[in-house]
Amino acid sequence: MSQDVVEELYARQVLVERVRRRMRDFGPLNTLVEGEENTDRMIMQAALAILDDFNSEPPSVGIFGISNFPSATLLEDGMIARLLESAAILYMRNELDYSHEGTTVRFNQAQTYLQKAAQLEQKYESKKARLKVGINMQQAVQATGGHHTSLILLYSPTWGVRNLTSHRFLA
């Protein structure tokens, strides 16, 4: 097996564990769900959906896999948003109202899950846009070797444009 394949398989295992830890998705902690709410396969499907989204949405800044994705937290945020949205769909289908002697209890986590999924999706989209701009700028500077660049914007995907620095003037 090639080293790249081994690294990708290991990265997948680590990613599943990280996402599960962030979601606190462990059997003993799930009081209303027996066992884990998300299978490893479901978590990997969310990862593939986010990789597809990141790699296919312009601007194209390269093709990334799990082992070389430029931001682990961005990948996790997108995955968790997808997993919560998927769980919310399930909860909407299985919504339960229970009435007894004039008291009605509604078991419905769908709205809570959808709200959190929307927050994470918004965070994901915003950070993805900033990260892609930063990568795109870095690639542009590298492509010119810096020779035709009079100013370089030092860009941080997390904080935006941080510093404007004079670089190399045209000769």
C-alpha positions in Angstrom: 0.0 0.0 0.0 1.4 3.4 -0.9 2.3 6.0 1.7 -0.4 8.4 0.4 -3.1 5.8 0.8 -1.9 5.0 4.4 -1.9 8.7 5.3 -5.4 9.2 3.9 -6.8 6.2 5.8 -5.2 7.4 9.0 -6.5 10.9 8.4 -10.0 9.5 8.0 -9.8 7.7 11.3 -8.5 10.7 13.1 -11.2 12.9 11.5 -14.0 10.6 12.6 -12.7 10.6 16.2 -12.3 14.4 16.2 -15.8 15.0 14.9 -17.3 12.5 17.3 -15.5 14.2 20.2 -16.7 17.7 19.2 -20.2 16.4 18.9 -19.9 14.4 22.1 -21.4 11.5 20.2 -20.6 8.6 22.5 -23.1 5.9 23.6 -22.9 6.6 27.4 -23.5 10.4 26.8 -26.5 9.9 24.5 -29.4 9.7 26.9 -32.2 9.8 24.3 -30.4 7.8 21.6 -29.2 4.3 22.1 -25.5 4.2 21.2 -23.9 6.7 18.8 -26.1 9.0 16.8 -23.8 9.0 13.8 -22.1 6.0 12.4 -18.5 6.3 11.1 -19.9 5.9 7.6 -22.3 8.8 8.1 -19.4 11.0 9.4 -17.3 10.1 6.3 -20.3 10.8 4.0 -20.4 14.3 5.6 -16.6 14.7 5.0 -17.0 13.7 1.3 -19.8 16.2 0.9 -17.7 19.0 2.4 -14.7 18.1 0.3 -16.8 18.1 -2.8 -18.3 21.5 -1.9 -14.8 23.0 -1.1 -13.2 21.6 -4.2 -15.9 22.4 -6.7 -16.9 25.9 -5.6 -15.0 28.7 -7.3 -12.4 30.0 -7.1 -10.6 26.8 -7.7 -7.6 26.6 -5.4 -6.7 23.0 -5.9 -8.1 19.6 -5.1 -7.9 18.7 -1.4 -8.5 15.4 0.4 -8.8 14.8 4.1 -5.1 14.5 4.7 -4.2 17.8 3.0 -7.3 19.9 3.7 -6.1 23.4 4.5 -8.2 23.8 7.7 -9.2 21.0 10.1 -11.7 23.2 11.9 -13.3 24.3 8.7 -13.7 20.7 7.6 -15.2 19.7 11.0 -17.6 22.7 11.1 -19.0 21.8 7.7 -19.3 18.2 8.6 -21.0 18.8 11.8 -23.5 21.2 10.1 -24.3 18.4 7.6 -24.6 15.8 10.3 -27.0 18.0 12.4 -29.1 18.8 9.3 -29.3 15.1 8.5 -30.3 14.2 12.1 -32.9 17.0 12.0 -34.5 15.5 8.9 -34.8 12.2 10.8 -36.3 13.9 13.9 -38.8 15.7 11.7 -40.0 12.4 10.3 -40.2 10.8 13.7 -41.6 13.7 15.7 -43.6 12.4 18.6 -46.4 14.0 20.6 -47.5 12.2 23.8 -50.7 13.1 25.6 -51.9 11.8 28.9 -54.6 13.3 31.2 -54.5 16.7 29.5 -50.7 17.0 29.5 -49.0 17.0 26.1 -45.3 16.4 25.7 -43.6 16.9 22.4 -40.3 15.2 21.6 -38.7 17.2 18.8 -35.1 18.0 18.6 -35.3 19.0 14.9 -35.6 22.7 15.5 -32.7 22.8 17.8 -30.5 20.8 15.4 -31.6 22.9 12.5 -30.7 26.1 14.3 -27.2 24.8 15.2 -26.7 23.4 11.7 -27.5 26.9 10.3 -25.1 28.6 12.6 -22.3 26.2 11.7 -23.1 26.4 8.0 -22.9 30.2 8.1 -19.6 30.0 10.0 -18.3 27.4 7.4 -19.3 29.4 4.4 -17.7 32.6 5.7 -14.5 30.9 6.7 -14.4 29.0 3.4 -14.6 32.2 1.4 -11.8 33.8 3.4 -9.6 30.8 3.2 -10.1 30.5 -0.5 -9.2 34.1 -1.0 -6.1 33.7 1.0 -5.0 30.5 -0.8 -5.8 32.2 -4.2 -3.7 35.2 -3.2 -0.8 33.0 -2.1 -0.9 31.0 -5.3 -0.9 34.2 -7.4 2.2 35.6 -5.6 4.0 32.2 -5.9 3.1 32.0 -9.6 4.7 35.4 -10.3 7.7 34.6 -8.1 7.0 37.9 -6.5 8.9 39.7 -9.3 5.9 41.6 -10.7 4.3 42.4 -7.4 4.8 45.8 -5.9 2.6 45.2 -2.9 1.6 42.0 -1.2 -1.4 41.8 1.1 -0.5 39.6 4.0 -3.7 37.7 4.4 -4.9 35.6 7.3 -7.9 33.4 6.5 -9.0 33.8 10.1 -8.6 37.6 10.5 -8.7 39.0 7.0 -6.2 41.4 5.6 -3.8 42.2 8.4 -0.9 44.2 7.0 0.0 46.0 3.8 3.7 45.7 3.2 5.8 47.0 0.4 7.5 44.1 -1.4 9.5 44.4 -4.6 9.1 47.3 -7.0 9.3 46.8 -10.8 12.8 47.4 -12.1 
